[in-house]
Amino acid sequence: MNNTYGRMDAEFAQSLVDIVAAELNKNVNILDDQGVIIASFSRERIGQVHESGARMLSAGVVKEFYVTKEEECYLKGMRQGYNVPIMFENRCIGVIGVTGDQKTAGPYARLAARFVEANVQSNAQQEKLVRALQEKEELRSVFLNKIITVQEEERKRISRELHDETSQSLTSIIVSLRMLAEQVQSSEDKEKILNIRDLAVITLEAVHHIAVELRPVLLDDLGLVAAAKKYIENYAKQYEISLHIDFSNLSRERFSPEVEITLYRILQEALTNIVKHSQATEVWVSLNKRQDKLMLMIQDNGVGFDTKMVKNTHSRTCLGIYGIGERVALVEGTFTITSVIGQGTKLSVEIPLGENWRHSNLAQL
């Protein structure tokens, strides 16, 4: 930053000196709040202590002052010229001096001081805005992360209940109905019971599908690779789309829970979008680890779309892509999507692993 809490750094001060000196066609220098010259049109003066300026600043008496030709001869680091305090939020943060006699240099120095003060004020406001935006973005990320965490925990809880309780209850009902059907004598009653049993079987399959969609048990028990392979296998059977999978350098590695659930949800979202919108017949999915990054690529041969239109719209069809971007950002990854009308779409995600991966894998040893 050029200016922190109203204090000018040398680079910022020198840029202002160059502007003012060029406009006034006079030598200009700026002192910091200790009286040291931090910027000057005469570069050799930078770093020197301006004795009159240092005295004025240390005394705490803020005022304009003029250095005479005589004072120039015996006072350290000074030349003839008029000097004006630079004020920021009712305090002196430095001094600007313009060389020349008092009559001509005075008005120029005051004008230069007002110019510098305006720039310092503007710079400070910009910094405040930047800090406010950064704080807002950090707070937004924290809230979003908490929302996703709570959502995932709730999904896990419901999925476990469906898997452990609802599924077991339905299984018991199915077995009981089968046993009851064998005990009845009437073929009509037996057929009704078996029809009810078939309905219970269909319901059990639906409950199992919902449980997997909410939160696959494999993801928590065996990790991303196993869960992703199972999801892709079921996806291929359900939609009869030809899938080409490359998990060549991954086997049973485990990653941090945040990374695993992020990539699993992106895989879900991307494959769902392909079914809904792409009209694709083939899909390529690769998940690989390269050095310190985990890389997911999903590509299809579908109809494609105009990515520019997606960036400029906030329609519901774009919420999936927006959600992917949000998830990737939370784990400090990168996300790109490229598409050509009539030639398909390619989605690429890179997530840095760093210590998260090492810690997860050490836990497996």
N, C-alpha and C positions, 0 to 999 in steps of 0.2 A: 504494500500500500504506500501511496505517496505521503499520506498524512495520517498519523495516529494520534487521536485525542488532541488535534490541533498542532502537533509538532511536525515541522517540515523536515524531510530528509534531504540530503544533498542533491540527489538527482532531481527531485521535484523543484527545489529552490533554483537549481541551475537552469532548468527549463524556463522558469519564470524570468530569470535574469536575462537570458538570451532574447526572450520576446520583448521585454521592457527596453533593454539596451538598443535593440534594433529599431524600435519605434521612436525612442528619444534621441538616438544617435549620441548617447553619452555613456560613460562608464558607470556601471551599476554593480553593487554588491549586496549580499544579504548575510546578516549575522544570525546565529541561532540564539536561543534564550540564555546562553552563557557568554555571548559576546565574541564567539569564534566565527570567522568568515567561512561560511559553508558553500557559498556560490559567488562567483565574480566574473565579470567580463574580462578582467585581467586574471587569468588562471593562476598566475604565480602567487596571488594573494590568498588563495584558498588554504585554509588551515591556520592562518595567522590570527592572533588575538587583536581585536580592535579595542584599544585601551579605553577610549571614551565610551564606547558602546558597552563594554564590560562593566565599567564603573556605574553607568546609569542603570543597567539591569540589576546589578548586585545591590544597589542602594534602594531599589524598589520604587524609585520616583520615575514614573513613565512620562517622558517628555521628548519633544523634538530638540535636536541640538545641531549646531554648526561647527565644523572643524575648520579653523582658519589656516591660512598659509603658514603662519608662524608655528601653530600647534603641530602641523604636519612634520615639522623638522625635529621635534624632540619627543613626541608621543608615539608609542609603539603601534605599528600595524595600521596607520591611518594616513589618509590623504585629504586634501581640502575638499569639502563637500557638505551637503545637507543630509541629515539622517532623521528618519521618521519611524516611530515604533509601529510594528505590525501587530494588530489586535485581533484576538479571537476569543469570543465569549467572555468579554470584559477582562481579559488578561493579556499581557504582552508575551508573544511567543518568539519575538525576534525584532530585528531592525533592518530597514532597507535604506541604503545610502546612494545618492547620486552625486557624482563629482561636479565641481564647478563653484562659482561664487554664489553667495547666499541668495541674491536677488533672483537669479535665473534657475539655480538648482532646487530651491525650496519648493516652488509649485510642482516641478517635475517629480520631486521625491514624494510629495503628498499624493500626487496622482498615481505614482507607482505603488505606494503603500495601499491605496484603496483597491487597485487592481489585484495586488497580491492577496489582500484580505478576502476579496470576492472569490478568488480562485481557491483559497484555503477553505472558505466556508462551503463552496460548491463541492470541493473534494471531500470534505467531512460529511456532508449530506449524502453523497454517493456511497461513502463507506458505511454509513449508518443503514442505508437502504440495502446494500450488499449483505451486511451482517444480519439485518432483519430477514432478508430472503433466505439466507443460509440457515438461520435458526428455524424459520418456518419450514424449510425443506427437511431439516433434521427432525423436527417435531412431527412432520407429516410421515416421515419414514418410520419413526418410532411407533406412531399410532397404527400405520398400515401393517407393520410387522406384528404388532400385538393383535390386530384384527385377524390377520392370517393365522397366527398361532392359535388363537382361541377357536377360530373356525376349524382348523385341522384337528385340534383336540376334541372338539364336539363331533366332527366326522368320525374320528377314531372310536369315540365312545358309542355312537349310534351303530357304527359298523360292527363293533364287537357284540353289542346287544343283539343285533339282527343275526349275526353268525352263531353266537353261543346260546341265545335263548329262543328267539323266534324260529330259527332254522331247526333247532332240536325239537321244539314243540310241534312244528309242522311234520317233521320226520316221524315223530311218535303217532301223530294223527294218521299219516299215510300207512304206517304198519298196522295200526289198529283197524283201519278201514279194510285193509287187505284180509286180515284175520276174520273180521265180521262178514265179509263177502263170502268167505269159505264156509261159514257156519249157517247161512240162511239157505232155505230150501227153494224159495221162489226165484226163478231165473230173472223175473222182472225186477224184484228187489235187489238181487245180486248185481244186475246191470246198473241200477241207480247208484248203489254204493260204490261200484268201480268208477262210475262217471265222476262222483264226488272225489274219489281218490285221485283220479287223473287231474282234476282241477287243483287239488292240494299240491300235486307234483309240479304243476305249472307255476303255482304261487310260490312254492319253495325255490324254483329256479329263478323267478323274478326277484325274490328277496335276496338270494345269493348274488345276483347281478348287481342289485342296488348296493349291497354291502361292499362288493369289490369296487364299484364306482366311487363310493364314499371314501373308503380307505382300505386298500388291500392288505390282508394280514401278512402277505409275503413281504410287503415293503418294510414293515417293522421287524419281522422275524429274520428274513434273509437278505433284505436290502434292495437297492435300486435295480441292479442288473436282473435279478430273478423276477421282480415285480414287473419290470418293463417287458421282459421276454414273454411272460404269461399274458400280459395285457395285449401285446401285439398278436400273440397266437389266437386269443379269443376274438380280437378285432378282425383278423383275416377270415376266420370261420363265419363270423356274423355277416360281414359285408361282401365276401367273395372278391376281395381286392388282392392282387398279387403283391406281396411284401418281400423286399430284399433287406436283410438285416446284417449289419456289421458291428459286432461287439468284440472284435478280434483280440484286443489286448486287455479285455476286462473279464474277470471270472467271478470271484467271490469278494472282491474288494468292497469295503464299506466306506461311506463318506459321511460327513456331518449330516444330521437330520434335516437341516435347512437346505442343503444342496440336494439331497435325495428327493425330498418332497417337491422342491422347485422344479427339478427336471422331470419328475413323474407327472406333475400337473401340466407342464408345457407339452409333454408327449400326448397326454389326454386331449388337451385343447386343440393341438395341431391336427391330430388324426380325426377328431370330431369335425373340425372345419373342413377337412378334405372330403369327408362323406357328405356334408351339407352343401358345399359350394363348388367343389373342384371338378366333379364328374371324372375323376381320375380312375384309371384301371391298374396303374402300378404306383407303388410308393417305396422309396428307399429310406431306411432309417439306420443311422450310424451313431454309436455312442462310444467314444474312445478317450483315453487319457494320454495327453501329450505333455511331457515334462510336468509343469505345475498347473496344468489346465485340464478341465473336463469339458469335452466338446460334444455337443449334440447337433446332428444335422438331419432334417426331415425334408425330403424332396418328392414331388409328385409330377405326373405327366398330364395334369388336368388343364382346364381352360385358362388358368391364370387370371390376373386382374391388374388394374392400374394402381400401383403403390402410391402414386401422387394423390389420387383421390382419397385413399385411405388416410393419408397424413392430414388432409384438409377437411376431414369430416368427423363428426362425433356420433355417427349413427350406431345403432345396436350391433350391426354387422362388424363393427371395428372394435367392439369392447373386448373381444377375445384377444386380439392382437395387443390392445392397450394393456390388458391384464398380464400378458406374457412379459411385456416390457417392464411393468411394475415389479413383478416377481424377480426378474433377472437383476434389476437395479438393487433390490434389497440384499442380494448376495454379491454385489459389486461385480457383476458380470456384464457381458456385452451381448447385444441381440441385433441381428440383421435379418431382413426379409427381402428377397428379390423375386420378381415375377414378371413374366412376359405374356401378354395376351396370346392364348393358343399354344403356349409352350410350357405351361406349368409354373410351379412355385417352389422356392427353396428357402427354408428357414434354418438359420444357424445361430447357435448359442454357445458362448464360451464363458466358463465360470472358473475363476482362479481358485485353486485348492489351498495352497499355503499350509499353515499350521493346522487348519481344520481337518485336512485329509490325514496328516500324520497322526494327529491325536486319535482320530477315529480308528485308524488302522492299528495303532499301538494297543488300543483297547481290545482288538480282536486276537492279539497274540497271547 
